[in-house]
Amino acid sequence: MVQNKRVLTGYICAVAAAAFFGSVTTLSKPILSNVSHILLSSLVYLVAGATFSPLAQRNEETTSRKKYYPLVVLAAIIGASVGPIMFFSGLKLTTASDVAILSNGETVFSILFAILFF
């Protein structure tokens, strides 16, 4: 019974995450006419981080070693700063529907990069 409840919760969270992620492009496009793309990018990721950080659980098995800290910082700078800024600047220059279609290719390119580097 507990396992079924956890699986159901996982499915609900996955569907909600997909809906929220898909709505970012269409909800952000009208806002970009009045707000800087750097400010909007910062706000979107700060709200997401502030919302889900309290839900993160620390495990003894998942503690990282100090030698990986530079890689984590590099990934944070590129993945959480440069990438979203480029995304919102591209959204400002094109239509929301084009960006939504192109952002679906993100998964494919992430897999290709993972295969290439790992």
BABA-560477 format. One line per field, with one value per atom (N, C-alpha, C): x, y, z; residue number from 0; residue in three letters. Coordinates in nm, 4 decimals. Example, Ala and Ser with C-alpha at 12.3 -4.5 7.8 and 13.67 -1.06 7.14 Angstrom:
X	1.3190; 1.2300; 1.3200; 1.2850; 1.3670; 1.2900
Y	-0.5690; -0.4500; -0.3300; -0.2250; -0.1060; 0.0030
Z	0.7800; 0.7800; 0.7800; 0.7080; 0.7140; 0.7870
n	0; 0; 0; 1; 1; 1
res	ala; ala; ala; ser; ser; ser
//
This chain:
X	0.0820; 0.0000; 0.0864; 0.1901; 0.2778; 0.3544; 0.3972; 0.4706; 0.3823; 0.2563; 0.1635; 0.1415; 0.1354; 0.1158; 0.2374; 0.3573; 0.4790; 0.4882; 0.4484; 0.4501; 0.3505; 0.2324; 0.1312; 0.1804; 0.2432; 0.2990; 0.4070; 0.4883; 0.5913; 0.5318; 0.4279; 0.3621; 0.2996; 0.2356; 0.1738; 0.2798; 0.3902; 0.4990; 0.5598; 0.5737; 0.6306; 0.5387; 0.4101; 0.3149; 0.3108; 0.3133; 0.3126; 0.4403; 0.5546; 0.6806; 0.6787; 0.6247; 0.6159; 0.5243; 0.4142; 0.3218; 0.3852; 0.4538; 0.5181; 0.6310; 0.7102; 0.8215; 0.7699; 0.6637; 0.6071; 0.5417; 0.4966; 0.4290; 0.5258; 0.6524; 0.7485; 0.7595; 0.7677; 0.7856; 0.6636; 0.5452; 0.4259; 0.3905; 0.4186; 0.3897; 0.4948; 0.6176; 0.7261; 0.7298; 0.6789; 0.6871; 0.6229; 0.5010; 0.4444; 0.5186; 0.5741; 0.6453; 0.7743; 0.8363; 0.9642; 0.9538; 0.8340; 0.8214; 0.8423; 0.8270; 0.8414; 0.9615; 1.0178; 1.1218; 1.2449; 1.3621; 1.4867; 1.4913; 1.5502; 1.5590; 1.6494; 1.7476; 1.8351; 1.7585; 1.6784; 1.5983; 1.4953; 1.4279; 1.3257; 1.3887; 1.5029; 1.5729; 1.6101; 1.6600; 1.6974; 1.5762; 1.4673; 1.3470; 1.2902; 1.2868; 1.2316; 1.3120; 1.4434; 1.5254; 1.5362; 1.5277; 1.5257; 1.3963; 1.2848; 1.1573; 1.1587; 1.2096; 1.2168; 1.3081; 1.4227; 1.5149; 1.4583; 1.3932; 1.3355; 1.2177; 1.1471; 1.0321; 1.0746; 1.1737; 1.2068; 1.3259; 1.3999; 1.5123; 1.4695; 1.3602; 1.3195; 1.2792; 1.2466; 1.2069; 1.3262; 1.4438; 1.5629; 1.6019; 1.6368; 1.6776; 1.8245; 1.8956; 2.0379; 2.0556; 2.1314; 2.1601; 2.3079; 2.3421; 2.4835; 2.5509; 2.4766; 2.5323; 2.5570; 2.4858; 2.4955; 2.5848; 2.6543; 2.7442; 2.8592; 2.8954; 2.9977; 3.1349; 3.2349; 3.3721; 3.4134; 3.5079; 3.5500; 3.6173; 3.6703; 3.7364; 3.6372; 3.5090; 3.4077; 3.3463; 3.3773; 3.3185; 3.3445; 3.4668; 3.4851; 3.3958; 3.3735; 3.2847; 3.1393; 3.0994; 2.9630; 2.9435; 3.0439; 3.0349; 3.0318; 3.1145; 3.1142; 2.9802; 2.9259; 2.7948; 2.6851; 2.6954; 2.5958; 2.6040; 2.7251; 2.7400; 2.6874; 2.7238; 2.6804; 2.5332; 2.4933; 2.3572; 2.2504; 2.2867; 2.1859; 2.1974; 2.3009; 2.3163; 2.3197; 2.4205; 2.4395; 2.3263; 2.2913; 2.1864; 2.0518; 1.9996; 1.8706; 1.8731; 1.9843; 1.9922; 1.9843; 2.0540; 2.0473; 1.9075; 1.8431; 1.7077; 1.6108; 1.6133; 1.5189; 1.5536; 1.6805; 1.7126; 1.6647; 1.6749; 1.6190; 1.4679; 1.4044; 1.2590; 1.2142; 1.2944; 1.2608; 1.2666; 1.3526; 1.3729; 1.2847; 1.2191; 1.1373; 1.0007; 0.9193; 0.7860; 0.7915; 0.6935; 0.6881; 0.6691; 0.5935; 0.5707; 0.6987; 0.7792; 0.9069; 1.0010; 1.0053; 1.0916; 1.0440; 0.9135; 0.8608; 0.9006; 0.8942; 0.9334; 1.0836; 1.1631; 1.3081; 1.3517; 1.2831; 1.3223; 1.2937; 1.2046; 1.1832; 1.3044; 1.3833; 1.5070; 1.6168; 1.5943; 1.6936; 1.7260; 1.6265; 1.6491; 1.7396; 1.7147; 1.7965; 1.9414; 1.9604; 2.0969; 2.1658; 2.0907; 2.1494; 2.1984; 2.1212; 2.1628; 2.2870; 2.2891; 2.4067; 2.5319; 2.5191; 2.6331; 2.6786; 2.5846; 2.6209; 2.6946; 2.6490; 2.7175; 2.8572; 2.8673; 2.9946; 3.0966; 3.0550; 3.1488; 3.1671; 3.0669; 3.0790; 3.0957
Y	-0.1197; 0.0000; 0.1262; 0.1270; 0.2436; 0.2590; 0.1481; 0.1520; 0.2074; 0.1666; 0.2174; 0.3673; 0.4143; 0.5566; 0.6364; 0.5814; 0.6498; 0.6541; 0.5462; 0.5433; 0.6442; 0.6498; 0.7459; 0.8895; 0.9151; 1.0475; 1.0811; 0.9847; 1.0062; 1.0417; 0.9717; 1.0024; 1.1413; 1.1767; 1.3092; 1.4183; 1.3982; 1.4971; 1.5075; 1.3961; 1.3985; 1.4727; 1.4498; 1.5188; 1.6681; 1.7011; 1.8424; 1.9122; 1.8449; 1.9039; 1.9278; 1.8330; 1.8505; 1.9671; 1.9799; 2.0909; 2.2252; 2.2315; 2.3570; 2.3927; 2.2938; 2.3207; 2.3665; 2.3050; 2.3423; 2.4792; 2.5221; 2.6518; 2.7687; 2.7426; 2.8523; 2.9358; 2.8729; 2.9506; 3.0349; 2.9777; 3.0531; 3.1613; 3.1385; 3.2408; 3.3510; 3.3187; 3.4158; 3.5095; 3.4660; 3.5471; 3.6854; 3.6979; 3.8326; 3.9172; 3.8524; 3.9250; 3.9852; 3.9200; 3.9670; 4.1019; 4.1431; 4.2746; 4.3885; 4.3600; 4.4627; 4.4421; 4.3208; 4.2860; 4.2355; 4.2616; 4.2121; 4.0597; 3.9988; 3.8527; 3.7992; 3.8756; 3.8314; 3.8331; 3.9357; 3.9430; 3.8314; 3.8072; 3.7019; 3.5646; 3.5409; 3.4145; 3.3940; 3.4984; 3.4899; 3.4615; 3.5299; 3.5102; 3.3699; 3.3180; 3.1844; 3.0803; 3.0886; 2.9869; 3.0092; 3.1331; 3.1571; 3.1052; 3.1257; 3.0746; 2.9219; 2.8607; 2.7140; 2.6619; 2.7249; 2.6815; 2.7019; 2.8154; 2.8429; 2.7509; 2.7108; 2.6230; 2.4811; 2.4303; 2.2891; 2.2596; 2.3586; 2.3340; 2.2744; 2.3204; 2.2562; 2.1095; 2.0683; 1.9295; 1.8358; 1.8931; 1.8112; 1.7416; 1.6155; 1.5384; 1.5020; 1.5128; 1.4806; 1.3371; 1.2627; 1.1229; 1.1074; 1.0134; 0.9866; 0.9290; 0.8548; 0.7925; 0.8933; 1.0039; 1.0989; 1.2184; 1.2172; 1.3291; 1.3272; 1.4438; 1.4517; 1.4761; 1.4430; 1.4670; 1.6067; 1.6636; 1.8009; 1.8150; 1.7073; 1.7188; 1.7463; 1.7193; 1.7428; 1.8818; 1.9589; 2.0920; 2.1838; 2.1878; 2.2738; 2.2345; 2.1046; 2.0603; 2.0998; 2.0930; 2.1312; 2.2812; 2.3607; 2.5052; 2.5386; 2.4718; 2.4948; 2.4576; 2.3438; 2.3028; 2.4001; 2.4528; 2.5487; 2.6790; 2.7242; 2.8491; 2.8342; 2.7263; 2.7074; 2.6676; 2.5710; 2.5183; 2.6035; 2.6802; 2.7590; 2.9085; 2.9499; 3.0930; 3.1201; 3.0666; 3.0953; 3.0362; 2.9120; 2.8463; 2.9163; 2.9439; 3.0135; 3.1543; 3.2257; 3.3595; 3.3503; 3.2526; 3.2341; 3.1901; 3.1060; 3.0598; 3.1775; 3.2639; 3.3746; 3.4830; 3.4984; 3.5945; 3.5411; 3.4098; 3.3509; 3.3599; 3.3426; 3.3547; 3.4960; 3.5933; 3.7326; 3.7614; 3.6891; 3.7160; 3.6338; 3.5304; 3.4453; 3.4221; 3.3383; 3.3121; 3.2031; 3.2038; 3.1057; 2.9645; 2.9497; 2.8158; 2.7580; 2.8424; 2.7939; 2.7511; 2.8292; 2.7953; 2.6673; 2.6483; 2.5270; 2.4038; 2.4140; 2.3011; 2.2754; 2.3816; 2.3658; 2.3155; 2.3570; 2.3118; 2.1638; 2.1074; 1.9627; 1.8857; 1.9502; 1.8877; 1.8878; 1.9566; 1.9617; 1.8222; 1.7381; 1.6024; 1.5247; 1.5362; 1.4651; 1.5128; 1.6434; 1.6965; 1.6643; 1.6586; 1.6192; 1.4748; 1.3887; 1.2490; 1.2397; 1.3158; 1.3136; 1.3643; 1.4717; 1.5210; 1.4191; 1.3523; 1.2515; 1.1349; 1.0930; 0.9844; 1.0297; 1.1524; 1.2050; 1.2167; 1.2674; 1.2924; 1.1753; 1.0904; 0.9807; 0.8470
Z	0.0000; 0.0000; 0.0000; 0.0839; 0.0909; -0.0406; -0.0986; -0.2257; -0.3376; -0.3425; -0.4443; -0.4286; -0.3040; -0.2787; -0.3240; -0.3035; -0.3470; -0.4989; -0.5650; -0.7116; -0.7669; -0.7100; -0.7539; -0.7328; -0.6199; -0.5936; -0.6957; -0.7319; -0.8334; -0.9686; -1.0089; -1.1361; -1.1345; -1.0250; -1.0146; -1.0229; -0.9538; -0.9579; -1.0975; -1.1674; -1.3023; -1.3995; -1.3900; -1.4782; -1.4451; -1.3166; -1.2770; -1.3243; -1.3119; -1.3577; -1.5079; -1.5834; -1.7283; -1.7641; -1.6926; -1.7200; -1.6852; -1.5722; -1.5339; -1.6289; -1.6681; -1.7594; -1.8953; -1.9434; -2.0722; -2.0714; -1.9554; -1.9486; -1.9378; -1.9116; -1.8941; -2.0204; -2.1366; -2.2598; -2.2923; -2.2793; -2.3174; -2.2159; -2.0890; -1.9891; -1.9860; -2.0261; -2.0201; -2.1403; -2.2527; -2.3747; -2.3588; -2.3074; -2.2919; -2.1878; -2.0871; -1.9821; -2.0363; -2.1351; -2.1888; -2.2600; -2.2957; -2.3599; -2.2605; -2.1306; -2.0281; -1.9360; -1.9342; -1.8379; -1.9125; -1.8571; -1.9155; -1.9103; -2.0134; -2.0168; -1.9062; -1.8642; -1.7544; -1.6221; -1.5997; -1.4777; -1.4730; -1.5836; -1.5872; -1.5664; -1.6279; -1.6095; -1.4632; -1.4014; -1.2598; -1.1723; -1.1993; -1.1182; -1.1319; -1.2536; -1.2755; -1.1991; -1.2063; -1.1406; -0.9902; -0.9432; -0.7987; -0.7362; -0.8039; -0.7523; -0.7496; -0.8549; -0.8578; -0.7473; -0.7297; -0.6254; -0.4859; -0.4632; -0.3317; -0.3019; -0.4055; -0.3861; -0.3530; -0.4232; -0.4087; -0.3180; -0.2758; -0.1849; -0.0511; 0.0085; 0.1347; 0.1185; -0.0019; -0.0249; -0.0438; -0.0650; -0.0871; 0.0430; 0.0311; 0.1474; 0.1337; 0.2436; 0.2429; 0.2898; 0.2142; 0.2431; 0.2746; 0.3584; 0.3846; 0.2598; 0.1808; 0.0609; -0.0510; -0.0501; -0.1609; -0.1303; -0.0181; 0.0099; -0.0895; -0.1360; -0.2400; -0.1789; -0.2558; -0.2142; -0.2564; -0.1847; -0.2124; -0.3474; -0.4019; -0.5320; -0.6448; -0.6221; -0.7239; -0.7161; -0.6146; -0.5991; -0.7180; -0.7756; -0.8935; -1.0114; -1.0301; -1.1380; -1.1106; -0.9858; -0.9498; -0.9711; -0.9325; -0.9518; -1.1007; -1.1804; -1.3248; -1.3868; -1.3467; -1.3984; -1.3555; -1.2352; -1.1876; -1.2657; -1.2943; -1.3684; -1.5105; -1.5750; -1.7140; -1.7215; -1.6405; -1.6501; -1.5870; -1.4852; -1.4159; -1.4425; -1.5127; -1.5413; -1.6905; -1.7566; -1.8992; -1.9835; -1.9571; -2.0346; -2.0281; -1.9079; -1.9004; -1.9594; -1.9433; -2.0025; -2.1543; -2.2117; -2.3566; -2.3995; -2.3186; -2.3492; -2.3553; -2.2547; -2.2508; -2.3524; -2.3859; -2.4924; -2.6273; -2.6496; -2.7714; -2.7746; -2.6591; -2.6514; -2.6842; -2.6454; -2.6744; -2.8241; -2.8960; -3.0383; -3.1309; -3.0810; -3.1660; -3.1017; -3.1628; -3.1092; -3.0027; -2.9150; -2.8066; -2.8608; -2.9682; -3.0230; -3.0826; -3.1482; -3.2003; -3.0890; -2.9827; -2.8698; -2.8022; -2.7909; -2.7295; -2.8095; -2.9405; -3.0251; -3.0151; -3.0183; -3.0086; -2.8716; -2.7671; -2.6332; -2.6126; -2.6913; -2.6836; -2.7356; -2.8194; -2.8660; -2.7617; -2.6505; -2.5427; -2.4897; -2.4790; -2.4295; -2.5233; -2.6513; -2.7500; -2.7444; -2.7380; -2.7340; -2.6012; -2.4932; -2.3648; -2.3704; -2.4324; -2.4477; -2.5361; -2.6445; -2.7327; -2.6618; -2.5830; -2.5072; -2.4040; -2.3382; -2.2396; -2.3036; -2.4195; -2.4921; -2.5346; -2.5795; -2.6261; -2.5127; -2.3975; -2.2884; -2.1932; -2.1803; -2.0848; -2.1542
n	0; 0; 0; 1; 1; 1; 2; 2; 2; 3; 3; 3; 4; 4; 4; 5; 5; 5; 6; 6; 6; 7; 7; 7; 8; 8; 8; 9; 9; 9; 10; 10; 10; 11; 11; 11; 12; 12; 12; 13; 13; 13; 14; 14; 14; 15; 15; 15; 16; 16; 16; 17; 17; 17; 18; 18; 18; 19; 19; 19; 20; 20; 20; 21; 21; 21; 22; 22; 22; 23; 23; 23; 24; 24; 24; 25; 25; 25; 26; 26; 26; 27; 27; 27; 28; 28; 28; 29; 29; 29; 30; 30; 30; 31; 31; 31; 32; 32; 32; 33; 33; 33; 34; 34; 34; 35; 35; 35; 36; 36; 36; 37; 37; 37; 38; 38; 38; 39; 39; 39; 40; 40; 40; 41; 41; 41; 42; 42; 42; 43; 43; 43; 44; 44; 44; 45; 45; 45; 46; 46; 46; 47; 47; 47; 48; 48; 48; 49; 49; 49; 50; 50; 50; 51; 51; 51; 52; 52; 52; 53; 53; 53; 54; 54; 54; 55; 55; 55; 56; 56; 56; 57; 57; 57; 58; 58; 58; 59; 59; 59; 60; 60; 60; 61; 61; 61; 62; 62; 62; 63; 63; 63; 64; 64; 64; 65; 65; 65; 66; 66; 66; 67; 67; 67; 68; 68; 68; 69; 69; 69; 70; 70; 70; 71; 71; 71; 72; 72; 72; 73; 73; 73; 74; 74; 74; 75; 75; 75; 76; 76; 76; 77; 77; 77; 78; 78; 78; 79; 79; 79; 80; 80; 80; 81; 81; 81; 82; 82; 82; 83; 83; 83; 84; 84; 84; 85; 85; 85; 86; 86; 86; 87; 87; 87; 88; 88; 88; 89; 89; 89; 90; 90; 90; 91; 91; 91; 92; 92; 92; 93; 93; 93; 94; 94; 94; 95; 95; 95; 96; 96; 96; 97; 97; 97; 98; 98; 98; 99; 99; 99; 100; 100; 100; 101; 101; 101; 102; 102; 102; 103; 103; 103; 104; 104; 104; 105; 105; 105; 106; 106; 106; 107; 107; 107; 108; 108; 108; 109; 109; 109; 110; 110; 110; 111; 111; 111; 112; 112; 112; 113; 113; 113; 114; 114; 114; 115; 115; 115; 116; 116; 116; 117; 117; 117
res	met; met; met; val; val; val; gln; gln; gln; asn; asn; asn; lys; lys; lys; arg; arg; arg; val; val; val; leu; leu; leu; thr; thr; thr; gly; gly; gly; tyr; tyr; tyr; ile; ile; ile; cys; cys; cys; ala; ala; ala; val; val; val; ala; ala; ala; ala; ala; ala; ala; ala; ala; ala; ala; ala; phe; phe; phe; phe; phe; phe; gly; gly; gly; ser; ser; ser; val; val; val; thr; thr; thr; thr; thr; thr; leu; leu; leu; ser; ser; ser; lys; lys; lys; pro; pro; pro; ile; ile; ile; leu; leu; leu; ser; ser; ser; asn; asn; asn; val; val; val; ser; ser; ser; his; his; his; ile; ile; ile; leu; leu; leu; leu; leu; leu; ser; ser; ser; ser; ser; ser; leu; leu; leu; val; val; val; tyr; tyr; tyr; leu; leu; leu; val; val; val; ala; ala; ala; gly; gly; gly; ala; ala; ala; thr; thr; thr; phe; phe; phe; ser; ser; ser; pro; pro; pro; leu; leu; leu; ala; ala; ala; gln; gln; gln; arg; arg; arg; asn; asn; asn; glu; glu; glu; glu; glu; glu; thr; thr; thr; thr; thr; thr; ser; ser; ser; arg; arg; arg; lys; lys; lys; lys; lys; lys; tyr; tyr; tyr; tyr; tyr; tyr; pro; pro; pro; leu; leu; leu; val; val; val; val; val; val; leu; leu; leu; ala; ala; ala; ala; ala; ala; ile; ile; ile; ile; ile; ile; gly; gly; gly; ala; ala; ala; ser; ser; ser; val; val; val; gly; gly; gly; pro; pro; pro; ile; ile; ile; met; met; met; phe; phe; phe; phe; phe; phe; ser; ser; ser; gly; gly; gly; leu; leu; leu; lys; lys; lys; leu; leu; leu; thr; thr; thr; thr; thr; thr; ala; ala; ala; ser; ser; ser; asp; asp; asp; val; val; val; ala; ala; ala; ile; ile; ile; leu; leu; leu; ser; ser; ser; asn; asn; asn; gly; gly; gly; glu; glu; glu; thr; thr; thr; val; val; val; phe; phe; phe; ser; ser; ser; ile; ile; ile; leu; leu; leu; phe; phe; phe; ala; ala; ala; ile; ile; ile; leu; leu; leu; phe; phe; phe; phe; phe; phe
//
